Amino acid sequence: MKKDQPPRERAARALCRLSDVPENTKFDGRPMWESFLPEVDAVLEAALGAEELERMKRDEVKKQ
């Protein structure tokens, strides 16, 4: 069964779909969706604040 995707990943994948870009195509050796993380982080920081964004990032690392 597929692991639950963290919120940042889900948002980045949604931006890929919105841009008609394949989510898992390799870009610079990584999945394409990862290239959308800066945009996701900018929106989340504006909406939730820097502390909450950093908490989300820490939680992602813990769950790996």
C-alpha positions as CSV (number, residue, x, y, z in Angstrom):
1,M,0.0,0.0,0.0
2,K,1.2,3.5,-0.9
3,K,2.4,5.7,2.0
4,D,0.3,8.8,2.7
5,Q,1.8,11.8,1.0
6,P,2.8,14.7,3.2
7,P,0.8,18.0,2.6
8,R,3.7,19.7,0.8
9,E,4.1,16.8,-1.6
10,R,0.3,16.7,-2.3
11,A,0.4,20.4,-3.0
12,A,3.4,20.2,-5.3
13,R,1.8,17.3,-7.2
14,A,-1.4,19.4,-7.6
15,L,0.7,22.2,-9.1
16,C,2.2,19.7,-11.6
17,R,-1.3,18.6,-12.6
18,L,-2.4,22.3,-12.9
19,S,0.5,23.0,-15.2
20,D,-0.1,19.8,-17.2
21,V,3.3,18.4,-16.2
22,P,3.8,14.7,-15.3
23,E,4.4,14.5,-11.6
24,N,6.9,11.6,-11.6
25,T,8.9,12.5,-14.7
26,K,12.6,12.9,-13.7
27,F,13.9,16.5,-13.7
28,D,17.5,16.9,-12.6
29,G,17.4,13.4,-11.3
30,R,14.4,13.9,-9.0
31,P,10.7,13.6,-9.5
32,M,9.2,16.7,-11.3
33,W,6.9,17.5,-8.4
34,E,9.8,18.3,-6.2
35,S,10.7,21.2,-8.5
36,F,7.4,22.8,-7.4
37,L,8.3,22.8,-3.7
38,P,9.6,26.4,-3.6
39,E,6.2,27.6,-4.8
40,V,4.4,25.4,-2.3
41,D,6.6,26.6,0.5
42,A,6.0,30.3,-0.4
43,V,2.3,29.8,-0.3
44,L,2.3,27.8,2.9
45,E,4.6,30.3,4.6
46,A,2.3,33.2,3.6
47,A,-0.8,31.3,4.7
48,L,0.4,29.5,7.9
49,G,3.6,31.3,8.9
50,A,7.3,30.4,8.9
51,E,7.1,28.4,12.1
52,E,4.3,26.1,10.9
53,L,6.1,25.5,7.6
54,E,9.3,24.5,9.4
55,R,7.2,22.2,11.6
56,M,5.7,20.6,8.5
57,K,9.2,20.0,7.1
58,R,10.5,18.5,10.3
59,D,7.5,16.2,10.5
60,E,8.2,15.0,6.9
61,V,11.8,14.1,7.8
62,K,10.6,12.2,10.9
63,K,8.2,10.1,8.9
64,Q,10.7,9.0,6.3
